Amino acid sequence: MRKLVMFIVSFITWMLLVFRGKAGTCCFNLQDVIAGLFAAMLTALIFGETFTKNPHKFFDLRRYLWFLVYLPMFLYWCLLANLDVVYRVFHPKMPINPGIVKVKTTLKSKSGITALCNSITLTPGTLCVDLTDDGYIYIHWINVESQNVEEASRMIIQKFEKILTRIFE
């Protein structure tokens, strides 16, 4: 089952990368399709067992709908963080208080934790530095507002974690 899911995801990704059509038309080259089938099959055979622990989750439509909710929410927080960093850079006194804080995540799946860490790192002003086995993430924060684990967790990761739980758990 894992290899089948890996094959499907790889083939769809390949086809999206080689698509040459314009709006309203479909243009796939037969060579692209054959190469995509071969590349997806090879990828599935080599990496299929390490891809995911629960491949049946890929077929749950609700996860994709929650992802569509997550994208604009992430973009909103990313925009706010960009504006915050711009403010700090252009402010005459440069009001920054950088440091590393420890936060606790409730996510259990490796995919969910990876998505959370990527979301934090892609948001300007924060960068995931380390991850422990017991669910703690060390984050470099441009303006440390709290060293308290619960408070820092609420301020940095809680906004992402709510929806990522619905997508990955």
C-alpha positions in Angstrom: 0.0 0.0 0.0 2.9 2.4 0.8 4.5 1.8 -2.5 1.2 2.4 -4.3 0.7 5.7 -2.6 4.3 6.7 -3.3 3.8 5.7 -7.0 0.6 7.8 -7.3 2.1 10.9 -5.6 5.3 10.7 -7.6 3.5 10.3 -10.9 1.1 13.1 -10.2 4.0 15.3 -9.2 5.8 14.4 -12.4 2.8 15.1 -14.6 2.3 18.5 -12.9 6.0 19.4 -13.6 5.9 18.5 -17.3 2.5 19.8 -18.1 2.7 22.2 -21.1 -0.9 23.0 -21.7 -2.7 26.4 -21.5 -6.0 27.1 -19.9 -8.6 24.9 -21.4 -6.2 22.6 -23.2 -4.3 19.5 -22.2 -0.9 18.8 -23.6 1.0 15.8 -22.4 3.8 14.3 -24.5 3.7 10.4 -24.6 7.4 10.4 -23.8 6.8 12.5 -20.7 4.1 10.0 -19.6 6.3 7.0 -20.1 9.2 8.6 -18.4 6.9 9.6 -15.5 5.6 6.1 -15.1 9.2 4.7 -15.1 10.4 7.4 -12.6 7.4 7.0 -10.3 7.8 3.2 -10.3 11.5 3.4 -9.6 10.9 6.0 -6.8 8.1 3.8 -5.3 10.4 0.7 -5.3 13.3 2.5 -3.7 11.6 4.8 -1.2 8.1 3.3 -0.8 8.7 1.7 2.6 10.1 4.9 4.1 7.5 7.2 2.7 4.7 7.1 5.3 3.6 4.9 8.1 -0.1 5.3 7.4 -0.7 5.5 3.6 -4.5 5.2 4.0 -4.5 8.7 5.3 -3.7 10.0 1.8 -7.2 9.0 0.7 -9.0 11.0 3.4 -10.6 14.0 1.5 -11.0 16.0 4.8 -7.3 16.3 5.2 -7.0 18.0 1.8 -9.8 20.4 2.7 -8.1 21.3 6.0 -4.9 21.9 4.0 -6.9 24.4 1.8 -7.9 26.1 5.1 -4.3 26.0 6.3 -2.7 27.7 3.2 -4.4 31.2 3.6 -4.0 31.1 7.3 -0.3 30.4 7.0 0.0 33.1 4.3 -1.7 35.6 6.7 0.7 34.8 9.6 3.6 34.9 7.2 2.6 38.3 5.9 2.2 39.7 9.5 5.6 38.3 10.4 7.2 39.9 7.3 5.7 43.3 8.3 7.0 42.8 11.9 10.5 42.1 10.7 10.4 45.0 8.3 9.3 47.3 11.2 12.2 46.0 13.4 14.7 46.5 10.6 13.7 50.0 9.7 13.0 51.2 13.3 15.8 53.6 14.4 16.4 51.7 17.6 16.1 48.3 16.0 13.9 46.8 18.8 15.0 43.2 18.7 15.6 40.7 21.6 16.9 37.6 19.9 17.1 34.3 21.7 16.3 30.6 21.6 13.1 29.5 23.2 11.8 26.0 24.0 8.2 25.1 22.9 6.2 22.0 23.3 4.2 20.5 20.4 1.2 18.1 20.8 1.8 16.7 17.3 2.9 13.1 17.2 3.4 12.2 13.6 6.7 12.9 11.9 4.9 14.5 9.0 3.0 16.8 11.2 6.0 17.9 13.2 8.0 18.4 9.9 5.1 20.6 8.6 5.1 22.6 11.8 8.8 23.1 11.8 8.7 24.2 8.2 5.9 26.6 8.9 7.8 28.1 11.7 11.0 28.4 9.7 9.2 29.9 6.7 7.7 32.5 8.9 10.2 35.4 9.1 11.6 36.1 12.6 11.6 32.5 13.7 13.8 29.5 12.9 13.6 25.9 14.2 16.9 25.0 15.5 16.5 21.6 17.2 13.8 19.0 17.9 13.8 16.5 20.7 12.2 13.0 20.8 9.8 14.1 23.6 8.1 16.8 21.5 10.1 19.9 22.4 11.2 22.3 19.6 14.0 24.9 20.1 13.2 28.0 18.1 15.4 31.0 17.5 13.0 34.0 17.8 13.9 37.5 16.7 12.0 39.1 19.6 11.7 36.8 22.6 8.6 37.8 24.4 8.5 34.9 26.9 10.9 32.2 28.1 8.0 30.2 29.6 7.4 27.0 27.6 3.6 27.2 27.6 3.5 30.9 26.8 6.0 30.7 24.0 4.2 27.6 22.6 0.9 29.6 22.6 2.5 32.5 20.9 4.5 30.7 18.2 3.1 27.3 17.4 -0.5 27.1 18.6 -1.9 29.0 15.6 -0.3 26.4 13.2 -0.8 23.3 15.4 -4.6 23.4 15.5 -5.0 22.9 11.8 -1.9 20.7 11.3 -3.4 18.3 13.8 -6.5 17.9 11.6 -4.3 17.4 8.5 -1.6 15.0 9.9 -2.9 13.3 13.0 
